[in-house]
Amino acid sequence: MEKEGTATAGEATAAPPPPPPRLESEVVVLRRHRHEMRLKNATTVLRAVSCLFSALAFIVMVTNKHGDWKEFNKYEEFRYAAAIFALGFLYAAAKLVLLSSRGDYSIAALSPRAVAMVDFATDQSDSQVLAYLLISAVSAAIPLTNRMREGADNIFTDALGGSIGMAFLAFVAVALSAMVAGYKLTIQTCI
């Protein structure tokens, strides 16, 4: 006679019980965490790109000295552009250091939504000012560079064009970083 609760040989191959429903929520949390990490990495990469291009634009501009009229510091537009490129580099480097030094839990007293709002506010205000300055420096330098290229297309004007192009790429990186900050704010839950 068999005892109750024991399985016979034919019943031993029964299907395992379904997983508990909480596993689905764990998958959602894991996906959300991966998405947030991708956004954080995107922000870091964009800051690094803006830092790199601002530094390169500044270096190319200030080393562009070839004697006579071919010296950047003889032109007000290029001096202004060099100063803005230096500010762009300093700003991007500072934001990059802050972004990399601030761990995920360093602002534990604030909710994730509050952290996203603070990031958005600082990115929007600072980035808008920097983006405006970068694009104004580029737009101030382009007409003079084009007039110089009409008269003589040489290494001086080529270096100016390269510096302006790198500064524009820095502007694009700053603008994209601000857009990522806005996106991070919109995906935060209201709870």
C-alpha positions in Angstrom: 0.0 0.0 0.0 1.3 3.4 -1.0 1.5 6.3 1.4 -0.3 9.5 0.5 2.0 12.2 -1.0 4.5 9.9 -2.5 4.8 9.9 -6.3 4.7 6.8 -8.4 7.2 6.1 -11.2 4.9 7.6 -13.9 4.3 10.8 -12.0 8.0 11.6 -11.4 8.4 13.4 -14.7 5.8 16.2 -13.9 6.6 19.7 -15.1 8.3 22.0 -12.6 6.1 24.6 -11.0 6.0 28.0 -12.8 8.4 30.7 -11.6 7.1 33.1 -9.0 5.6 36.3 -10.5 8.2 38.5 -9.0 10.8 37.4 -11.5 9.1 39.4 -14.2 9.5 42.5 -12.1 13.1 41.7 -11.5 13.6 41.5 -15.2 12.0 44.9 -15.6 14.2 46.4 -12.9 17.3 44.9 -14.5 16.3 46.3 -17.9 15.7 49.7 -16.4 19.0 49.7 -14.6 20.8 48.8 -17.9 19.0 51.6 -19.7 20.0 54.1 -17.0 23.6 52.9 -17.1 23.6 53.4 -20.9 22.3 56.9 -20.5 25.0 57.6 -17.8 27.6 56.3 -20.2 26.3 58.3 -23.0 26.5 61.5 -20.9 30.0 60.6 -19.9 31.0 60.0 -23.5 29.4 63.2 -24.7 31.2 65.2 -22.0 34.5 63.6 -22.9 33.9 64.4 -26.6 33.1 68.0 -25.9 36.1 68.2 -23.6 38.4 66.7 -26.3 37.1 68.9 -29.2 37.2 72.1 -27.2 40.8 71.3 -26.1 41.8 70.6 -29.7 40.0 73.7 -31.1 41.8 75.8 -28.5 45.3 74.2 -29.1 45.0 74.5 -32.9 43.8 78.1 -32.6 46.6 79.3 -30.2 49.4 77.5 -32.0 48.3 79.0 -35.4 51.2 81.5 -35.7 53.0 81.7 -39.0 54.4 85.3 -38.9 53.3 88.6 -40.5 49.5 88.7 -40.8 49.2 84.9 -40.2 48.9 85.1 -36.4 45.6 84.4 -34.7 46.2 86.9 -31.9 46.2 89.8 -34.4 42.4 89.3 -34.9 39.8 90.1 -32.3 37.5 87.4 -33.6 40.1 84.6 -33.2 41.1 85.8 -29.7 37.5 85.7 -28.7 37.1 82.2 -30.2 40.3 81.0 -28.4 39.0 82.3 -25.0 35.6 80.6 -25.5 37.3 77.3 -26.6 39.3 77.4 -23.4 36.2 78.0 -21.3 34.5 75.2 -23.2 37.3 72.8 -22.3 37.4 73.9 -18.6 33.6 73.5 -18.3 33.5 70.1 -20.0 36.5 68.9 -18.0 34.9 70.0 -14.7 31.5 68.4 -15.6 33.4 65.2 -16.6 35.2 65.1 -13.3 32.0 65.7 -11.4 30.2 63.1 -13.4 32.8 60.4 -12.9 33.5 61.2 -9.2 29.9 61.2 -8.2 28.8 57.6 -7.7 25.3 56.3 -8.0 24.8 56.6 -4.3 26.6 59.8 -3.3 23.3 61.7 -3.3 21.4 59.0 -1.4 19.3 61.6 0.5 17.7 62.7 -2.8 15.2 60.6 -4.7 16.1 59.5 -8.2 13.6 62.0 -9.6 15.2 64.8 -7.6 18.7 63.8 -8.8 17.4 63.8 -12.4 15.9 67.3 -11.9 19.1 68.6 -10.5 21.1 67.1 -13.4 18.6 68.5 -15.8 18.7 72.0 -14.3 22.4 72.2 -14.2 22.9 70.7 -17.6 20.3 73.0 -19.2 21.5 76.2 -17.7 25.2 75.6 -18.0 25.0 73.8 -21.3 22.9 76.4 -22.9 25.3 79.2 -21.9 28.3 77.1 -23.1 26.5 76.1 -26.3 25.6 79.7 -27.0 29.2 80.9 -26.4 30.6 78.1 -28.6 28.3 78.8 -31.5 28.8 82.6 -31.2 32.6 82.1 -31.3 32.3 79.9 -34.3 29.9 82.3 -36.0 32.3 85.2 -35.3 35.3 83.4 -36.7 33.7 81.9 -39.8 33.2 85.2 -41.8 36.8 86.4 -41.2 38.2 83.0 -42.1 36.1 82.9 -45.3 37.3 86.4 -46.3 40.9 85.3 -45.7 40.4 82.2 -47.8 39.3 84.2 -50.7 42.6 86.1 -50.7 44.9 83.2 -49.8 44.2 79.6 -49.0 47.1 78.5 -46.9 48.1 76.6 -43.7 46.9 79.5 -41.5 43.4 79.5 -42.9 43.3 75.7 -43.0 44.2 75.6 -39.3 41.5 78.2 -38.6 38.9 76.1 -40.4 40.0 73.0 -38.5 39.7 74.8 -35.2 36.3 76.1 -36.0 35.1 72.7 -37.1 36.3 71.1 -33.9 34.6 73.8 -31.9 31.3 73.1 -33.8 31.7 69.4 -32.9 32.1 70.4 -29.3 28.9 72.4 -29.5 27.1 69.4 -30.9 28.3 67.2 -28.1 27.2 69.8 -25.5 23.8 70.0 -27.1 23.4 66.3 -27.3 24.4 66.0 -23.6 21.7 68.5 -22.7 19.2 66.5 -24.7 20.2 63.3 -22.8 19.7 65.1 -19.5 16.2 66.1 -20.6 15.4 62.5 -21.7 16.6 61.2 -18.3 14.2 63.6 -16.6 11.2 62.5 -18.7 11.7 58.8 -18.0 11.6 59.2 -14.3 8.5 57.8 -12.6 6.3 60.2 -10.7 6.2 58.0 -7.6 
